[in-house]
Amino acid sequence: VPGVSSWFMVDTGLSYDFNENLTFQLNIDNLFNRTPPYAATASRRGMITYISGILERYATLSVRASF
């Protein structure tokens, strides 16, 4: 998009096998909580339509167990 600076988002994940039956996983999207550039367009009334994904930091924690 002309006039919009470059931008990148850092995502990360960590997984820990507690034992063979139990795994913990932590995922963080937008690790540094960077705000993307915003390009308002007249045709879209300023809605952000070109960014795929979330705009703020987001974390998920999961546990996988097998019996």
PDB file as gemmi writes it, atoms N, CA and C in Angstrom:
CRYST1    1.000    1.000    1.000  90.00  90.00  90.00 P 1                      
ATOM      1  N   VAL A   1       0.854  -1.163   0.000  1.00  0.00           N  
ATOM      2  CA  VAL A   1       0.000   0.000   0.000  1.00  0.00           C  
ATOM      3  C   VAL A   1       0.901   1.227   0.000  1.00  0.00           C  
ATOM      4  N   PRO A   2       0.804   2.084  -0.996  1.00  0.00           N  
ATOM      5  CA  PRO A   2       1.634   3.281  -1.045  1.00  0.00           C  
ATOM      6  C   PRO A   2       1.420   4.162   0.187  1.00  0.00           C  
ATOM      7  N   GLY A   3       2.517   4.663   0.733  1.00  0.00           N  
ATOM      8  CA  GLY A   3       2.441   5.553   1.880  1.00  0.00           C  
ATOM      9  C   GLY A   3       2.351   4.859   3.227  1.00  0.00           C  
ATOM     10  N   VAL A   4       2.357   3.527   3.244  1.00  0.00           N  
ATOM     11  CA  VAL A   4       2.301   2.779   4.502  1.00  0.00           C  
ATOM     12  C   VAL A   4       3.649   2.111   4.717  1.00  0.00           C  
ATOM     13  N   SER A   5       4.243   2.345   5.884  1.00  0.00           N  
ATOM     14  CA  SER A   5       5.567   1.795   6.165  1.00  0.00           C  
ATOM     15  C   SER A   5       5.511   0.278   6.347  1.00  0.00           C  
ATOM     16  N   SER A   6       6.697  -0.339   6.226  1.00  0.00           N  
ATOM     17  CA  SER A   6       6.766  -1.790   6.404  1.00  0.00           C  
ATOM     18  C   SER A   6       6.521  -2.136   7.870  1.00  0.00           C  
ATOM     19  N   TRP A   7       6.117  -3.377   8.105  1.00  0.00           N  
ATOM     20  CA  TRP A   7       5.753  -3.799   9.450  1.00  0.00           C  
ATOM     21  C   TRP A   7       5.852  -5.308   9.524  1.00  0.00           C  
ATOM     22  N   PHE A   8       6.269  -5.832  10.648  1.00  0.00           N  
ATOM     23  CA  PHE A   8       6.275  -7.277  10.832  1.00  0.00           C  
ATOM     24  C   PHE A   8       5.819  -7.607  12.245  1.00  0.00           C  
ATOM     25  N   MET A   9       5.335  -8.814  12.395  1.00  0.00           N  
ATOM     26  CA  MET A   9       4.846  -9.284  13.683  1.00  0.00           C  
ATOM     27  C   MET A   9       5.632 -10.533  14.056  1.00  0.00           C  
ATOM     28  N   VAL A  10       6.036 -10.629  15.318  1.00  0.00           N  
ATOM     29  CA  VAL A  10       6.792 -11.778  15.803  1.00  0.00           C  
ATOM     30  C   VAL A  10       5.861 -12.674  16.615  1.00  0.00           C  
ATOM     31  N   ASP A  11       5.785 -13.941  16.221  1.00  0.00           N  
ATOM     32  CA  ASP A  11       5.017 -14.951  16.943  1.00  0.00           C  
ATOM     33  C   ASP A  11       6.002 -15.976  17.496  1.00  0.00           C  
ATOM     34  N   THR A  12       5.674 -16.587  18.602  1.00  0.00           N  
ATOM     35  CA  THR A  12       6.563 -17.591  19.177  1.00  0.00           C  
ATOM     36  C   THR A  12       5.747 -18.669  19.875  1.00  0.00           C  
ATOM     37  N   GLY A  13       6.380 -19.785  20.106  1.00  0.00           N  
ATOM     38  CA  GLY A  13       5.714 -20.880  20.794  1.00  0.00           C  
ATOM     39  C   GLY A  13       6.715 -21.706  21.580  1.00  0.00           C  
ATOM     40  N   LEU A  14       6.242 -22.322  22.635  1.00  0.00           N  
ATOM     41  CA  LEU A  14       7.080 -23.147  23.489  1.00  0.00           C  
ATOM     42  C   LEU A  14       6.273 -24.376  23.882  1.00  0.00           C  
ATOM     43  N   SER A  15       6.907 -25.520  23.789  1.00  0.00           N  
ATOM     44  CA  SER A  15       6.239 -26.759  24.151  1.00  0.00           C  
ATOM     45  C   SER A  15       7.128 -27.522  25.128  1.00  0.00           C  
ATOM     46  N   TYR A  16       6.517 -28.113  26.144  1.00  0.00           N  
ATOM     47  CA  TYR A  16       7.272 -28.882  27.131  1.00  0.00           C  
ATOM     48  C   TYR A  16       6.573 -30.214  27.364  1.00  0.00           C  
ATOM     49  N   ASP A  17       7.316 -31.297  27.154  1.00  0.00           N  
ATOM     50  CA  ASP A  17       6.805 -32.642  27.431  1.00  0.00           C  
ATOM     51  C   ASP A  17       7.117 -32.974  28.885  1.00  0.00           C  
ATOM     52  N   PHE A  18       6.103 -32.905  29.738  1.00  0.00           N  
ATOM     53  CA  PHE A  18       6.281 -33.193  31.152  1.00  0.00           C  
ATOM     54  C   PHE A  18       6.641 -34.662  31.341  1.00  0.00           C  
ATOM     55  N   ASN A  19       5.953 -35.502  30.626  1.00  0.00           N  
ATOM     56  CA  ASN A  19       6.277 -36.924  30.527  1.00  0.00           C  
ATOM     57  C   ASN A  19       5.675 -37.417  29.215  1.00  0.00           C  
ATOM     58  N   GLU A  20       5.686 -38.717  28.973  1.00  0.00           N  
ATOM     59  CA  GLU A  20       5.202 -39.215  27.679  1.00  0.00           C  
ATOM     60  C   GLU A  20       3.694 -39.061  27.502  1.00  0.00           C  
ATOM     61  N   ASN A  21       2.974 -38.762  28.575  1.00  0.00           N  
ATOM     62  CA  ASN A  21       1.520 -38.626  28.493  1.00  0.00           C  
ATOM     63  C   ASN A  21       1.005 -37.207  28.693  1.00  0.00           C  
ATOM     64  N   LEU A  22       1.888 -36.253  28.976  1.00  0.00           N  
ATOM     65  CA  LEU A  22       1.445 -34.903  29.310  1.00  0.00           C  
ATOM     66  C   LEU A  22       2.356 -33.855  28.662  1.00  0.00           C  
ATOM     67  N   THR A  23       1.752 -32.980  27.855  1.00  0.00           N  
ATOM     68  CA  THR A  23       2.491 -31.926  27.155  1.00  0.00           C  
ATOM     69  C   THR A  23       1.811 -30.584  27.390  1.00  0.00           C  
ATOM     70  N   PHE A  24       2.617 -29.578  27.705  1.00  0.00           N  
ATOM     71  CA  PHE A  24       2.138 -28.206  27.850  1.00  0.00           C  
ATOM     72  C   PHE A  24       2.644 -27.396  26.670  1.00  0.00           C  
ATOM     73  N   GLN A  25       1.810 -26.495  26.156  1.00  0.00           N  
ATOM     74  CA  GLN A  25       2.212 -25.661  25.027  1.00  0.00           C  
ATOM     75  C   GLN A  25       1.729 -24.231  25.249  1.00  0.00           C  
ATOM     76  N   LEU A  26       2.632 -23.264  25.031  1.00  0.00           N  
ATOM     77  CA  LEU A  26       2.317 -21.842  25.131  1.00  0.00           C  
ATOM     78  C   LEU A  26       2.625 -21.198  23.789  1.00  0.00           C  
ATOM     79  N   ASN A  27       1.667 -20.476  23.222  1.00  0.00           N  
ATOM     80  CA  ASN A  27       1.854 -19.749  21.966  1.00  0.00           C  
ATOM     81  C   ASN A  27       1.546 -18.282  22.204  1.00  0.00           C  
ATOM     82  N   ILE A  28       2.378 -17.401  21.652  1.00  0.00           N  
ATOM     83  CA  ILE A  28       2.150 -15.963  21.755  1.00  0.00           C  
ATOM     84  C   ILE A  28       2.236 -15.366  20.356  1.00  0.00           C  
ATOM     85  N   ASP A  29       1.167 -14.715  19.929  1.00  0.00           N  
ATOM     86  CA  ASP A  29       1.135 -13.989  18.660  1.00  0.00           C  
ATOM     87  C   ASP A  29       1.355 -12.514  18.958  1.00  0.00           C  
ATOM     88  N   ASN A  30       2.107 -11.831  18.098  1.00  0.00           N  
ATOM     89  CA  ASN A  30       2.439 -10.415  18.258  1.00  0.00           C  
ATOM     90  C   ASN A  30       3.162 -10.204  19.588  1.00  0.00           C  
ATOM     91  N   LEU A  31       4.271 -10.908  19.765  1.00  0.00           N  
ATOM     92  CA  LEU A  31       5.039 -10.932  21.007  1.00  0.00           C  
ATOM     93  C   LEU A  31       5.365  -9.541  21.541  1.00  0.00           C  
ATOM     94  N   PHE A  32       5.744  -8.619  20.668  1.00  0.00           N  
ATOM     95  CA  PHE A  32       6.144  -7.279  21.099  1.00  0.00           C  
ATOM     96  C   PHE A  32       4.988  -6.284  21.073  1.00  0.00           C  
ATOM     97  N   ASN A  33       3.778  -6.774  20.810  1.00  0.00           N  
ATOM     98  CA  ASN A  33       2.552  -5.967  20.822  1.00  0.00           C  
ATOM     99  C   ASN A  33       2.677  -4.713  19.947  1.00  0.00           C  
ATOM    100  N   ARG A  34       3.193  -4.897  18.739  1.00  0.00           N  
ATOM    101  CA  ARG A  34       3.365  -3.785  17.806  1.00  0.00           C  
ATOM    102  C   ARG A  34       2.056  -3.495  17.090  1.00  0.00           C  
ATOM    103  N   THR A  35       1.746  -2.223  16.975  1.00  0.00           N  
ATOM    104  CA  THR A  35       0.541  -1.799  16.270  1.00  0.00           C  
ATOM    105  C   THR A  35       0.856  -1.670  14.787  1.00  0.00           C  
ATOM    106  N   PRO A  36       0.076  -2.293  13.921  1.00  0.00           N  
ATOM    107  CA  PRO A  36       0.359  -2.215  12.491  1.00  0.00           C  
ATOM    108  C   PRO A  36       0.048  -0.830  11.941  1.00  0.00           C  
ATOM    109  N   PRO A  37       0.657  -0.480  10.795  1.00  0.00           N  
ATOM    110  CA  PRO A  37       0.304   0.791  10.152  1.00  0.00           C  
ATOM    111  C   PRO A  37      -1.159   0.766   9.726  1.00  0.00           C  
ATOM    112  N   TYR A  38      -1.761   1.908   9.683  1.00  0.00           N  
ATOM    113  CA  TYR A  38      -3.174   2.019   9.363  1.00  0.00           C  
ATOM    114  C   TYR A  38      -3.337   2.885   8.128  1.00  0.00           C  
ATOM    115  N   ALA A  39      -3.956   2.349   7.117  1.00  0.00           N  
ATOM    116  CA  ALA A  39      -4.193   3.099   5.885  1.00  0.00           C  
ATOM    117  C   ALA A  39      -5.691   3.231   5.671  1.00  0.00           C  
ATOM    118  N   ALA A  40      -6.234   4.386   5.999  1.00  0.00           N  
ATOM    119  CA  ALA A  40      -7.662   4.616   5.798  1.00  0.00           C  
ATOM    120  C   ALA A  40      -7.930   4.832   4.314  1.00  0.00           C  
ATOM    121  N   THR A  41      -8.958   4.205   3.832  1.00  0.00           N  
ATOM    122  CA  THR A  41      -9.336   4.371   2.431  1.00  0.00           C  
ATOM    123  C   THR A  41     -10.777   4.848   2.357  1.00  0.00           C  
ATOM    124  N   ALA A  42     -11.060   5.685   1.401  1.00  0.00           N  
ATOM    125  CA  ALA A  42     -12.416   6.228   1.257  1.00  0.00           C  
ATOM    126  C   ALA A  42     -13.417   5.138   0.910  1.00  0.00           C  
ATOM    127  N   SER A  43     -12.972   4.150   0.139  1.00  0.00           N  
ATOM    128  CA  SER A  43     -13.897   3.108  -0.298  1.00  0.00           C  
ATOM    129  C   SER A  43     -14.298   2.163   0.830  1.00  0.00           C  
ATOM    130  N   ARG A  44     -13.481   2.053   1.853  1.00  0.00           N  
ATOM    131  CA  ARG A  44     -13.768   1.134   2.959  1.00  0.00           C  
ATOM    132  C   ARG A  44     -14.074   1.881   4.259  1.00  0.00           C  
ATOM    133  N   ARG A  45     -14.248   3.169   4.203  1.00  0.00           N  
ATOM    134  CA  ARG A  45     -14.554   3.988   5.369  1.00  0.00           C  
ATOM    135  C   ARG A  45     -13.554   3.801   6.507  1.00  0.00           C  
ATOM    136  N   GLY A  46     -12.298   3.560   6.156  1.00  0.00           N  
ATOM    137  CA  GLY A  46     -11.245   3.438   7.151  1.00  0.00           C  
ATOM    138  C   GLY A  46     -11.139   2.093   7.831  1.00  0.00           C  
ATOM    139  N   MET A  47     -11.842   1.087   7.349  1.00  0.00           N  
ATOM    140  CA  MET A  47     -11.747  -0.232   7.960  1.00  0.00           C  
ATOM    141  C   MET A  47     -10.450  -0.902   7.534  1.00  0.00           C  
ATOM    142  N   ILE A  48      -9.838  -1.611   8.457  1.00  0.00           N  
ATOM    143  CA  ILE A  48      -8.623  -2.352   8.136  1.00  0.00           C  
ATOM    144  C   ILE A  48      -9.047  -3.656   7.470  1.00  0.00           C  
ATOM    145  N   THR A  49      -8.713  -3.807   6.204  1.00  0.00           N  
ATOM    146  CA  THR A  49      -9.127  -5.002   5.473  1.00  0.00           C  
ATOM    147  C   THR A  49      -7.946  -5.784   4.924  1.00  0.00           C  
ATOM    148  N   TYR A  50      -6.737  -5.288   5.106  1.00  0.00           N  
ATOM    149  CA  TYR A  50      -5.584  -5.933   4.491  1.00  0.00           C  
ATOM    150  C   TYR A  50      -4.706  -6.653   5.491  1.00  0.00           C  
ATOM    151  N   ILE A  51      -5.106  -6.747   6.746  1.00  0.00           N  
ATOM    152  CA  ILE A  51      -4.293  -7.414   7.754  1.00  0.00           C  
ATOM    153  C   ILE A  51      -4.948  -8.734   8.117  1.00  0.00           C  
ATOM    154  N   SER A  52      -4.203  -9.798   7.952  1.00  0.00           N  
ATOM    155  CA  SER A  52      -4.708 -11.113   8.310  1.00  0.00           C  
ATOM    156  C   SER A  52      -4.271 -11.432   9.733  1.00  0.00           C  
ATOM    157  N   GLY A  53      -5.200 -11.681  10.608  1.00  0.00           N  
ATOM    158  CA  GLY A  53      -4.847 -12.046  11.973  1.00  0.00           C  
ATOM    159  C   GLY A  53      -5.224 -10.987  12.978  1.00  0.00           C  
ATOM    160  N   ILE A  54      -4.624 -11.104  14.142  1.00  0.00           N  
ATOM    161  CA  ILE A  54      -4.974 -10.223  15.251  1.00  0.00           C  
ATOM    162  C   ILE A  54      -4.152  -8.950  15.232  1.00  0.00           C  
ATOM    163  N   LEU A  55      -4.586  -7.962  15.991  1.00  0.00           N  
ATOM    164  CA  LEU A  55      -3.883  -6.686  16.039  1.00  0.00           C  
ATOM    165  C   LEU A  55      -3.160  -6.472  17.359  1.00  0.00           C  
ATOM    166  N   GLU A  56      -3.473  -7.194  18.397  1.00  0.00           N  
ATOM    167  CA  GLU A  56      -2.819  -7.047  19.686  1.00  0.00           C  
ATOM    168  C   GLU A  56      -2.195  -8.374  20.098  1.00  0.00           C  
ATOM    169  N   ARG A  57      -1.384  -8.327  21.165  1.00  0.00           N  
ATOM    170  CA  ARG A  57      -0.765  -9.549  21.668  1.00  0.00           C  
ATOM    171  C   ARG A  57      -1.863 -10.539  22.062  1.00  0.00           C  
ATOM    172  N   TYR A  58      -1.611 -11.812  21.779  1.00  0.00           N  
ATOM    173  CA  TYR A  58      -2.591 -12.856  22.047  1.00  0.00           C  
ATOM    174  C   TYR A  58      -1.836 -14.105  22.477  1.00  0.00           C  
ATOM    175  N   ALA A  59      -2.227 -14.711  23.573  1.00  0.00           N  
ATOM    176  CA  ALA A  59      -1.540 -15.902  24.071  1.00  0.00           C  
ATOM    177  C   ALA A  59      -2.536 -17.034  24.277  1.00  0.00           C  
ATOM    178  N   THR A  60      -2.064 -18.245  24.012  1.00  0.00           N  
ATOM    179  CA  THR A  60      -2.861 -19.437  24.292  1.00  0.00           C  
ATOM    180  C   THR A  60      -1.992 -20.431  25.058  1.00  0.00           C  
ATOM    181  N   LEU A  61      -2.601 -21.104  25.981  1.00  0.00           N  
ATOM    182  CA  LEU A  61      -1.940 -22.148  26.748  1.00  0.00           C  
ATOM    183  C   LEU A  61      -2.769 -23.412  26.585  1.00  0.00           C  
ATOM    184  N   SER A  62      -2.107 -24.493  26.230  1.00  0.00           N  
ATOM    185  CA  SER A  62      -2.846 -25.743  26.066  1.00  0.00           C  
ATOM    186  C   SER A  62      -2.128 -26.876  26.785  1.00  0.00           C  
ATOM    187  N   VAL A  63      -2.906 -27.856  27.164  1.00  0.00           N  
ATOM    188  CA  VAL A  63      -2.396 -29.060  27.811  1.00  0.00           C  
ATOM    189  C   VAL A  63      -2.939 -30.248  27.037  1.00  0.00           C  
ATOM    190  N   ARG A  64      -2.042 -31.158  26.698  1.00  0.00           N  
ATOM    191  CA  ARG A  64      -2.458 -32.370  25.993  1.00  0.00           C  
ATOM    192  C   ARG A  64      -2.115 -33.572  26.873  1.00  0.00           C  
ATOM    193  N   ALA A  65      -3.110 -34.370  27.152  1.00  0.00           N  
ATOM    194  CA  ALA A  65      -2.915 -35.555  27.980  1.00  0.00           C  
ATOM    195  C   ALA A  65      -3.422 -36.776  27.236  1.00  0.00           C  
ATOM    196  N   SER A  66      -2.703 -37.858  27.374  1.00  0.00           N  
ATOM    197  CA  SER A  66      -3.166 -39.123  26.793  1.00  0.00           C  
ATOM    198  C   SER A  66      -3.272 -40.152  27.917  1.00  0.00           C  
ATOM    199  N   PHE A  67      -4.268 -41.010  27.782  1.00  0.00           N  
ATOM    200  CA  PHE A  67      -4.544 -41.998  28.829  1.00  0.00           C  
ATOM    201  C   PHE A  67      -4.411 -43.388  28.279  1.00  0.00           C  
TER     202      PHE A  67                                                      
END                                                                             
